[in-house]
Amino acid sequence: MIAMRRCWKRWAVSCGLAVGLTGIGYTQNAVALDYMAHLGSCEVDFNRDGRVDSVSFVLEGVADTDFVCSLDHTTRYAGTASQRIRLQRNAPQAGALRVTFWSHTSSNMPLRPNEAVRLRIAYRAQGFSNATYEIFASTEGLRTTMVAPTAQSTNGWQVAEVTLPARPDSSGAARVYINVRIAAQAGAAIGEIWLDEVRALSAGTMAHPTPLPNGLKLAISYLDKESDWLRVLHNYRWQLVVGAREHRLSGFRQTYPGTLYAAYAYFTGPVIHAWARHNDDIYNFDDVWNNRRHWLLRDRNNNLIFYDDTYYIDLGIPEVRQRARESLLDLIPRVGFPQYIFLDNLDVHVGPQRYAPPNYPTNDLWVQQVVSWFQQVGSAIRNAYGTRFLVNVAWSPGFFLRGVNGGQDAPGAAVIDYVGGFWIEHAFCFGYNATATNQPRNYTLPYGSVHEVNNWRAWTLRNEIRIATEYPDKIVVINPSFDWEQPNFRQKLRFSIALTLAIQHANTYISLDPRHPRRIHPEGYIPPELLIPLGNPVGPMQFVQGNLLEGGLIVRQYQYGVVVVNPMHDRTYTYTVPIRGYNWDRQIVDAGTQIQLPPHTGMVFYAAPEMRIAIRASRQSVRPGEEVSYKVEYFNDGLAAAQNVQIRVPLPEGMQLIGSVPAATVEGRELVWTIPNVAAGERGVLSFRVRVQ
């Protein structure tokens, strides 16, 4: 019997050019539960032991050296790699290696007790002698053979599949496992097997969020710290993930194949934590600390520079740059060939005003070594893999800018070819609570004077706006930080979102950081302001009073509204609202209304179609061969009519369509209805019927 999830869900809707308008502008797209109980794609090896991460390798009477494990990027069933295991031993007793993949599920979408799950694994074997391999699926109290013990070569890739109920264990959680056991008899034994694309599939449906309804894309930078990472991914459409590790990385890649990924690396020195070795730490702290401590940078008092759990390293030493180069060339294949390496803490200000290391009496000398590092390391990874850096430019957003009005280029412009994007930490606003070592901070950046337009060292709004807009072919992540407990928090939040909306291009992402314990915002901070249904931008941002270099009032037209931002810290503007629409607080503002925009203020006004979509099943559970009906209800809760509304409903795996009313178009596994017009306040119902196979 297949359990049907009988609940309200949000489904994807496209209205002309606007995609996904529901409630306050956010929809979810129901899809088949492929990968919802992810097992493994055999592509990630962060700790460089040759064994895919988050998979159990258990030795049964054999030595660890009897098996050689590695990721194989040449022989693979799909994706970028497979798990290769080579047996070669000669011992007087028999033994075995058991490899176990287990289901990783979300707390808000777990496997239901006794739910039928389809388990699948791709495998390839050759050269077994005096040894066998077998594959079996298991759950609490039940074991099912997928491949019986055999020494036979497969002559290429094979796929084994089986369906079994996910039984709850002693904790009450329903889990499933795929086990691969390689058994060696006494004496000489050899054999080789490859494993790939280990999956668990369900016949239910789940909610996949659609992109934000205003063109912005969401980025997240701490997925590796989330124990319930699938819940985080299922609740919002994260389109850029930084630093995901182990099964989180391969899991979100399968669930959201269009999501960009950036592996994490720390720029200025080795990370002290053991878990960072061979991944975040590209200098190998253990080796540096024990054998090459002379590589570490010292300040004016001859003290080592310790910052953010790292020790600063001397980038001017050729062997240091070579170590970073070799580490990244080794890391990139082990994490699935990411398009980007997130380069944290690009510190270009270590000179006399801060640490004053004796071997760098001027800051320009340090900057020269930073540029040399990019030339050597950046060119190596780009030429080898096409990978570029996503640079955290918090220390100096202007470091990569071109000169204007005849001014000189900033130093980083010389190595811009090795940069794929910019992560602007503390963009626009900088705020966090007091800690044992830091005083509370809560301020918005000044725009910058006209006399310092080519000062790349200046931490100004103008430099941040320029770096976010002058390289539209590169991704940019706007990452403001706030102190949630400050009374002006909401004003700073709205200013930051409005300015991001005003300057965004096709490669703009946003990652809000409330700098508050994660217990308050466990899934990242997604306030209602981020979900305003403006539609897509229409034309570029405009300075209606002033210009980019001098500053002024910024206006950006959108499909369903307008964004207005005062980025200046020393003046107030008056603006006439051009449309009748909602403001931030969903209050109606009439066209022609004059409003005041004090310093560092952002506002939105919009009148959009806002489609609410819900679906429910006629039965809670059905057996194979039985039928179930679905109703899809839609409602336009906005101020404007929706034109050419397209509603898409994917058919879950294992379900056969019987009919739909009105008749839907079938595109692959999707039902598609197109409704010419849905007036503001109008409701409607669609229905379809399926048979469970």
N, C-alpha and C positions, 0 to 999 in steps of 0.2 A: 504494500500500500504506500502511495506517495502522499506525503503531507503537503497540503496546499497552504500557502501563507495568506490568510484572509485578513487583509488590513488595507488601510488607505495608503496609496503610494502616489508619488508625483512622477509624471511621465514627460518625456521630451516633447516640446512643441516648438515649431518655427513659424513665425509670423512675418512673411516677407523676408526682409533681411535680418530681423530680430530673432534671435534664437533663445528659447528657454525662458519665457516670461510666466511666472506663477507667483502667487502671493505678493511679496514685495519684489518679485523679479527673479526668483531662483527656482529651477526645476530639477527633477531627477529622472533619469532614464532607466527603465526597468530592463534588465538583460538576463540572459540565462546564467545560472550559477556556475558556470565553468570557472574553475580555480578558486571558488570560495573557500574550499578547504585545502589550500595550497600545500603541496608536498615538496616539490623541488624542481628547478630547471637545470641544476648541475652546472652553474656558470660562475659561482662566487666562491673565492677562497681568500678571505681577508688575512688570515694568519699565516698563509704561505706554507701549509703543511701538506699540500697536495690533495687534501680531502675537502669536498664541498662543505660549506658551513651549514650548521643546524641539522646535520645528519649524524646518526649514531654509527660508529664503527666499533664493533665488539670482537675482541680476539678470544677464540675458544681453543686453548691448547696450542697456539702457534705464537711465534715471535713477531714483533712489529716489523722486523726486517724481511719477513717472508713475503710481504706484499708491498709493491711499489704503487703508490697512488699519485695521480696527477690529473690536472685539467687538460683535456685534449681539444685544441682549437681547430684541428684539421678533420678528425673523425668525429662527427657529431650528427645527431638526428635533426636538430633544429637549433635556433638561437646561435650563440657564440661559442659554446663549449659543451663537452660531455665529461662525465666522470670515468676515467680510465683506471682499471685495477689490474695489475699484472702479478700473478702468483709465480714464485720461483723459490722452491725450498727442497731440502733433502734432510729429513729428520726421521728418527726411529719410531715416532708415534704419529697418529692421525691428529688432525685439528681443522679448524675452520675460522673464517671471518664472516661475521654477519653485519650487513649494512641495513639500517632501518630508516625509512622516511616516514614521518608522521604528519598528521594534518595540523595545520595552523589555521584557526578560525577566529572570527570576530565575536566579541561579547554581544553585539547587537544583531548578529546573524550566525548563531552557532549551528552545528549539525544537530538536528532534532533526534531524540532517542529513537533508534530503529529505523531512521530514514534510510532509504535505499540510495547508496552511493556507488557510482561507477568509478573504479580505480583503473588506472592505465599507466604503463611504463614502456619506454622504448629501450631495447637492449641489443647488443651485438657481442658475439662470443667467438673465439677461435683458439686453436692450439691447446686444448685441454688434454692432459695426459696424466693418468693416475689421480685425477681430480674431477669433481663435478660442480655444477652450479645449479641452483634452484631459485625460483621466485614465488613467494606466497603473500597473500593479503591476510590481514588479521584485524580483529577488533576484540573487545572484551569477551573472552570465552569462545571465540570462533576463529578458525583458521581455514583458508580456502586456497588451494593450489592454483597458481597462475602458470608456472612452468615447472613440470616435474623434474627431479634431479636428473641431470644429463651431462654428458661430455661433448655433445654434438656441436660442431661449428654452425653458425647461423647463415653464413654466406651473405652477409649484409645485415641491415637493421631489421628487427622484428618488433612488433607491438603486442604486448600481452594485456588483456583486459578481463575484468571480472566485476560483478555487482554483488555487494553484500550489505547487510544492515549495519548502521553505525550504532553499536551498543554502548550504553553508558558505563563508565568505569566506576570505581569506588567513590570518586569525587562527584559523580553525577554527570560528568561531561562525556558526550559521545565523541569518540575518536576512531580514526581508521589508520592503518599502517600498511606500507608495502615493505617487505623484507627480501633482501637478496643474500643468499648464503652460499659461500664458496668453500667447499670441503676438500681437503687434501688427505690422501691416504698416506700410510707410512712409506718412507722411501722418497725417491725423487718425484716431484710433482710440479707441473707447470700449467699455465692457462692464462688467458687474457679476456677481460670482459669490459664493455663500455655500457654506461647507463645514462639515460637522458629523459627529459620531459616527463617527470613523474607527476601525475595529476589525479585530482579527485573531482568528479563532476556530480552535480545534483540536478534534479528535474524541477527544482523550484525557481523562483525569480528573486532578484535582489535589486536594490536601488543604486544606480550609478549616477552621481550628480553630473549635471551639465555645466558648462563654463558660466562664469558670472555674466549677468545681463547688461554689461556696460563695456565690454571689450577687454577688461582687465583679466589677468591670469594670476592664479594663486601659487605662491612658492612656500615651501616648508623646509626648515633647516635642522630639525631635531627628530626626525623619524626614528633614528637609531636609539633614541632614549625612551621611546614609547613601547611598553610591553604589549598593549593591545593595538598594534599598528594598523591592523586591517580596519578597525573601527574608525580610526582617523582618516584613512583613505576613502572609506565608504561614505563618510558624512559630507565630504567636500571634494570638489574636483581640483586636486592639486596637480598643476601642470609642470612644476619644476620641483624636484626633490634633491636636497643636498645632503650627502653624508649618510645615506641609508646603508645598513650593514646586513650581512648574512641573509636569512630567509626574507627579511623585509625588502631587500633590494630585488631579488628574483621574484618575490610575490607581487610587488606592485608593478613590475614590468609585465607580468602576465595579465594582471587585472586591468592595467591602464597602459597598453603598449605605446600610446602616443605621448606619454609623460617623459619630459627631459630629465636626465640624471647627471649630477655632478659629483664625482668622488671628492672626498675631502683631503686636503694636504695643508700643513702648517708651514708658512714661508720662513719666518725669522729664526727658527731653531728647532731642535729635537724636543719631542713631547716626552715627559718623564714616565707616563703610565705604560704598563706592560701591554695593555690591550691595543695601544696605538702603534706598536711595532709593526713594521712592514705595511702600514697603510697610512694613517694620519701623519705619523712620524716618518719623514722622508730622509732623515739624517742618521737614524739608528742611535737612539740615546744610549743604550747599553755600551755600544762600541765607543762612542764619543766620550762618555764619562770615564770608562775604564782605560782607554788606550789613546785618546786624542783630545784630551781636555784643553790642549793648546788651541784647538779650533774655536773654542768659545770666546765670545766677545766680553771685554771687561770695561767698566766705566771709569770715570776720572779718579776714583779711589781704589782702583784695581780690584773691584768686586765683580763677580759674575752678575749678569743682568738676568734676573728671574722675573718672568711675566707670563701670566695666563698658563701656568703649569708647563712652561718651556724655559729653556735657557737660550738667550740670543747667541747666534753663531756668526763667525766672521765670514761674510759672503765674499770677501776679497781673496780667500784662499782657494786656489784652483781645485784642490781635492774636495772642498766642500761643494762646489758647484757640480763636480763630477759625481759625487755621492747622490745629490738630488736628482741628477739626470738619470743615473742607473736605477734609482728607487722608483721613479715614475715610469720608466720604461718597463720595469718589472710589475708594477702595480696595475697598470691600465688593462692588460689582458686578464688579470685575475678578478677584475670586477666588471667584466662584460664590455670592455672597450667603450667607456663613456665618451660622449662628445665633449665634455668639459671636466676640468679639474678645478674645484673650488679652492682658491688660494687665499687662506686666511691670514690676517694681520700683515698686510703689505705696509710695513712701517718704513717710511722714507724720511723720518725726522728723529734720528738718533744722535745728532751732532751736538754742538756746544750748548744749545738751549735745553737739552735733556740729559742724556747719559754722558756725553763728551768722552767717548773712547779715545785714548791717546793716539791710536794709529789712524784716527779719522778726525783731525783737528778742525776740518770744515764739514758741514753737512753735504756739500756738493761732492766731496770725495766718497761718501757713503752712497749717494745717489748713483754715482758712476758704477759702483759695484752691483747695485740693484739692476741697472740696465744691462750690465754684462751677464748677470744671472739669467735674465730673461732671454738674452741672445743665445746663450749656450743651452739652457734647459728647455726653453719654449720652442726653439727650433727643432730640438731632438724629438719631442713628443708630437709636434705637428707633422714633421716629415715622416715619422714612423707610423702614426696612427690617425692623423688628422685631428687630434685632440688639441683643444685650446684652453686657456685659463679663464675661469670666471673669477675675477679678482675682487676681493673685499677692499674697496677704496675708502674705507671710513677715515683713515689717517689723512688722506689728501684726495678728494674727489677730482681735483684739477690736474692730477699728475699725468693724465693721458690726453689732455686737451691740445688742440692746435692753437697757434697764436691768432689773434684777431687784430684788425687795423694795423697790420705790419708788425705786430708783436712776435716774439720768439715762441716757438713750440715748447710745450712742457717736455721734460725729459722722457716720459713714458711714450710720447708719440712716436719715438724712434722704434719701439718694439710693439706697436699696436697690432701688427700682423699675427702675433702670438696670443692675442687676447680675444676671447669669444664673447665676453660680456663683463658687466660691472655689477657687483652687489654693493649697494650704498647703505651700509649699516648706519643707524642713527640719522637717516635721511630726513631733512626738514626739521625734525624735532628730536631732542635728546633728553631722555628722562629715565631715572631709575631710583628706587628707594635707597635709603641709607643702609650700608653694611658695616662690618667691622673695620673695613679698610677704606671705604668711600663715603663721602658726604652725598646727600641726595642731590640730584640734578634734575632740573626741569626748565628747559628753555627752548626757544625756537631760533633758528639761525638767522642772522641779519642777511639782507639781500646782497650787500657788498657795494662799495663805492665805485664810481666810474673811473677813479684813478688806479684801481687795482684789477682791471679786467684781464690782464695777462699774468696776474700773480697766482701761479698754480698752487702755492702753499696756503692760500686763503681758504678757510673753511666757511664758505658762503652758500646761500641758496642759488646764486647765479651759477657758480661752478657746478653745483649738483644738477641744476636744470640743464646746463650745457652738456654735461657728460651723459645725461639721460636722453638727450634729443639729437646730438650731433653725430651719433653712430647708430642710425636706425637699423643697420644690418646686424648689429650685435644685441644680445639680450641685456636687459637692465632690470635689476630687482630693487624696488624701492622698499626700504626696511626701516620705517620710523620706529622710534622707541618712546614709550610714555611711562609716566608714573601714574598708575591707576588711581592713587589716593589723593592726587592734587585736585583742587577745585576747578581748575581750568582744563582738566583732562579732555572733556568732550569737545571743547573748542579746538584744541590741538589735533585731536583725532580727525575732526571734520576738515580742518585745514589741510592736513596731510593727504587725506583721501581725495579732496577736491583738486589739489595741486597735481596729484598723480593722474587723475582723470584728465586734467588740462594738458599735460605734457605727454601722455602715453602715445606709443606707436605700436605696431604689430608685434613687437618683441618685448613689451613691457610686462613685468610681473610685480606683484605686491606681496609683502610679508609683514604684517603688523606685529609689533612686539610690545605688549603692555608692561614688560619688565615687572611681573608680579608672579608669585608662586604659581606653578602650573595647576595646582588644585583649583584655581579660579578659572583658568582657561585651558583645560587639559588637551584640547584639540587644536591649539592655535587660536588666535583671536579673530573671529569673523563677526563684526558688529553689523547691525542692520544697514548702516550707511554704505557698507561695501556691496550691498545687494540692490542698490537703487537701479531700476530698469530704464536706463537712459538709451539703450540700444547702442548702435555703433557711432563713433565720432564722424562728424561731417566736416572735412577740411581740417587744416592745422590750427594750433592755438594762435591767438592774436593778442597783441598788446594794444588795447584800444586807447589807452592813455599812457604813452611812454614807449619803450622798446626793451629788447632783451638786455642790452648792455647797461642802460640806465635804470631799468626797472619800470614798473607800471602795473595797471590793472590788466589781468589776463582773462580772456573769454574764450571758451571752446564750445562750438555748436555740436549738438548730438542729434541723433535721429528723432528722439522723443523729448528733447529738452536742451538745457544749456547749463554750463558750469562756469562760475565766476570766482576768481581768486584774487585777493590782494596779498601779494608776497612781501610787501614792503613793511619795514619795521617802524617807519617814521611818518606815515601819512594815512589818511582816510579817504575813500572814494565813494561817490554816489553812483548808483547804477539803476537803470530803468528796466524792470522785468518785461521781456518781450512776449511772454505767453501766459495763459491761465493754466496753472498747474500746481502740483504739490511741492512743498519744500522738504528739508531734511526730516521734519517732524510730521510729515504727511498732513500738513495744513494747506488749504487752498489759498494761493496768492493770485490775485487778478492781474491780467496784463496791464502794463502802464504804471504799476506800483513802483515807487522809488524807494530804494533801500540803501542803507549805509553799510559800508564794509570797512570796519576798523582794521588796524594793522594785523597781519597774519590771520586773515579770515577767509574761509572758503564756503561757497553756497552752491546749491543745485536747485533747479526748477524743472519739473518734468510732467508730461501728460502722456502716458503710455498705455497700450493694451497690456493687461496683466492677467494672464491665463492661469487659472487653477485647474489642475487635472488630477482626478482621483480614479482608482480602479478597485473593484472588489470582485471576489469569486463567489459563485452561488453555493459552493460546498467547501467545507473545511478540509476534507481529505477524499481522495478517490483511489481506486484500484486500477491496474492496467486493464484497458478495454472499456472503462467507464468514461462518461462525458462530464464536462463541467462548463458552465457559462460564465462569462465575464461582462461586466458593465464598466464602460469608460465614461465618466461624467466630466464635463468641462464647463467653466464659468469665467467670463471676462470681468474681473474685478477692478479694471482700470478706468481711466478717464477718456480713453480713445478707443475707437473700433479697431479690431484686429483683422487685417486683410490676409487672405490666402493662408489661413492657419493650416499647418500640416502636423498631424498627430501620428507618431510612429510607435507601434507596440511590437517589440520583438517576441516571437514565439519561443517559449522555453524548449530546451532539448527534450525529446521524448514526447512531444505533443503534436498531434495532427489537426489541422484546421478543418472544421466541418462547414462553417459559414459565418457571415458577418452581416450586420444591419446598422446603417446602410452598407452596401457592398464596398469592401476595402480593396485597394490594390495590394497585391502580394509582391514584395521585393525581397528576394532571398528568403530569409526567415523573419521578415518584418511585415506587419500589416500597416498600411499607410492610408489615412483618410485626409483629404484636402477639403477644407471648408472655406468658401469664398469670402464670407464676412461674418464676424461675430461682434455684434454691437456691444457697447459698454453696458454691463449689467445682464447680458444675455447668457442663458444656460442651455445645455444640450446634452444628449446621451447617445453613445455609441455602444454596440455590443458585438460579441463574437463567441463562438462555441468551439471547443476543441475536444479531442478524444486522446486519452492517455495511452500511449503505446506500451 
